Amino acid sequence: MMMARGGAKVTKSLMTATGPRLFTTATRAMSHEGLSLNHLLKPTVADVSASSWIWNRDPTIGGGVRFASTITLGEKTATPTPTQENQKKTENESTGGDAGGNKGEKGITSYWGVEPNKITKEDGTDWKWNCFRPWETYKADMTIDLKKHHVPTTFLDRLAYWTVKSLRWPTDLFFQRRYGCRAMMLETVAAVPGMVGGMLLHCKSLRRFEQSGGWIKALLEEAENERMHLMTFMEVAKPKWYERALVITVQGVFFNAYFFGYLISPKFAHRMVGYLEEEAIHSYTEFLKELDKGTIENVPAPAIAIDYWRLPADATLRDVVMVVRADEAHHRDVNHFASDIHYQGRELKEAPAPIGYH
């Protein structure tokens, strides 16, 4: 009996000294002053249901003494369900979350499937080409003089002229009279100078904060026009594997050579392209002769050529070669003109570019 009373006194004094510091209770839990010794030593079911203990070790107190706080079991914390979590995630994605710092923005994870405008031809049928649009088509100028030739007068002119002539010999040896494959090979090379020149003028315009006089657009139009020549002849002549390998090799060498040549001397680069286009006119003239003799079958014109050059529906391969040759004559004039501007000590931007002059 005396031991029980002594234990109660010790327990009471201990609780009095440490209770306010070591224990806190939730709203519905009973205060420790109201607990009897029996409740503390042997808690009832009601006491356990009234409060649960969460223990946290206090590192500042030795001997493993722990602070405790109680959470009333009757008051549950709000735990989101999987459906609510998915809904919140969707809302964050749709509003952009806080990552961008701009509330209300719509976050997009994919731009796949941007629908282009529906385009129809004049007869109401759907336009089926994605590589060019109806407003980029045209009728070739068939009245252009095909016999013009720039006579080389300076050292650079003669160097450009004989460079092109030297390139023609291996081409004749490889393709001989297979003019369809020859035209395909020629266009893979002819489409490079316009892109290189336009790219370098573009960078120059950015560096100097100045306009190009339209020459960037004119040279890129030339490159695109030459590429359309290639897309057309791909429908006529199916290249073999070794011809494709040759195209990769020649294009790789020619691109880099023309790039550095244009950096060193633009007037030489444009003059060489002018002579290259003169050779193209000669090659397409020989192509027409073979078609007229019947050596090469005059097949119907590819659909892409009919739409691009606005040819009649019954156009043939001969009609295609005629318009392509006219395009090459225009490129001849544009590049000789650009070279003449440089020979006068001027820059291309000082003379209006012949935009749209195919």
Order of alpha helices (4+ residues) and beta strands (2+ residues): alpha-beta-alpha-alpha-beta-beta-alpha-alpha-alpha-alpha-alpha-alpha-alpha-alpha
